[in-house]
């Protein structure tokens, strides 16, 4: 489809509106057609207010019966609107954009609202719902009210506040799209080959665009959405398939052709039997390292499943084959924990290990850099300090990145660039649903440790109200009296880090002086020096501290089998993944363990999160729940989301079946034509390089 340089050829789009649309990324006719509706107003999918259930995300259509602007003091205000549909009344509340909504929504408006239902007493409500005005008394001509009443399917388009202020609400966007189809009939060029279209029962691209924007029926709309989702996921999987094919054509990596004394020594000193999943992960990694091709593998495992031991076997194999290994962790405390663990298990085997962080003195650092460059050190453990320009390895053959989602793409690439073509092992203790793994790490080989080591006791998780803390502290004291240890963790979030740290420190002083004056308490947080953190953690590990009070710096990497109680203060402020990671600091030994989630007030989302964590200790199940609540981009974070953040219509969780179909087709295509050189694939090649490839540039190293 040929793009036009301006949208001003469409009636209703003048210079001002064209500028606002350009700010939203809609600069050409092509961009306009690629602005897909975020949902559809179909009478068959509308819920009656009387039928609403707490926690549901639904669409309701009704008439605004009352509006009011309320002043909450301290400059805080909120806007409320009451909507009725003949079966009941729904209360809408906005705390942000109050003045905009108070000017936009009036009594008598017919509106469609979409959001999560919460009950306040007996009356259902929604906070910050999406809303679309369907009509207002006095509107000229047939509008959305008439469309809705006649049963038409109405596309609802995404709009920003600046767009709405320029008169570009969903209804106006819909009218602009309709006029574009009518007055500037588009010709959409097919970007899939005929064989792929027929084999997968896909609608043509031109018809799919038309039905997406101007749906004739629910069946036609569903087929159009399937085609768009399938195509989008196909090209992402094609990216992964082509990348893997390119790697296999590329330069070879160091071949680890034998295991020797060090690897055998590590196995011989194990005081326990490895789980079947650990053994399988080691076999998969060994197969990669011996292949002569660069390893690019993701090692997933729930909290406490034994990923670090698997990584140690990879490092001993590297040593046996004469190359160095680098192990990069996201925080100093985690790097230090890994360093201490490796010293205990690997130094007796003759390996030399060093720790490199950003806060070491100049003289110490220079000595370490010299040892790394000369090959004196077999394993270098550190933070992002490892990737600084002055760090030179003698012969780096294996790069391991722990908690890899907490590093940016370019940081991961910088470590890989420390050697020509090192083997790369990414590790994460944040379980990722299989569908999301295919969508985000589709070019990586994946090993999953799904078993827990034998002898681990299950962790009981309980919700606890703030006023129940005296009883909770009594249980904690009894556990310590029996020789166990415990944690109390306070939140530390970026937006209020200084206030949070002050609150955590003051709480520690109160606990030490008033509540647990007879116990030995320790305090740990991110502002301590590395030496101070080391002293506190070693004291806790050796049993010299009964109760460790801290912030989320203890989220990962802390392994003290004697610790059996985890108390998480203000648990409603944590995400599911953080709560699960913190809980994983206990239950690492043979003693029965407990985790208490202390909360003061629960909203809809926070109640869902806490109840989910209390209901299961299965990290993979929790990650699926988290994905449902927050969506893929939010679950992964900005650094980790990579290519997936560019999805325009597909949903990695809801569209798992479509993803699998598209992945099979993409990898099969590349197996037949690994450079897309055949004439039949010219359209796929042109679209991939012309429009798609630039959307995923940084995902190359993800």
Helices and strands as residue ranges (DSSP letters): H 15-23, H 29-33, E 39-41, G 43-45, G 49-51, E 57-73, E 76-84, E 89-94, H 98-104, E 110-116, E 118-120, E 123-127, E 130-135, H 144-149, E 154-156, H 161-165, H 170-183, H 194-199, H 205-213, H 218-249, H 261-268, H 276-289, E 296-301, H 307-320, E 324-328, H 332-346, G 347-349, E 353-356, H 362-374, E 379-382, G 384-387, E 396-401, G 404-406, H 409-416, E 423-428, H 434-440, E 445-449, E 459-465, G 466-468, H 469-481, E 485-489, G 494-496, H 497-510, I 511-515, E 521-524, H 530-541, E 547-550, G 552-554, E 563-568, G 571-573, H 576-583, E 593-599, H 604-615, H 619-630, H 632-636, H 638-641, G 642-646, H 656-672, G 679-681, H 682-687, I 688-692, G 693-701
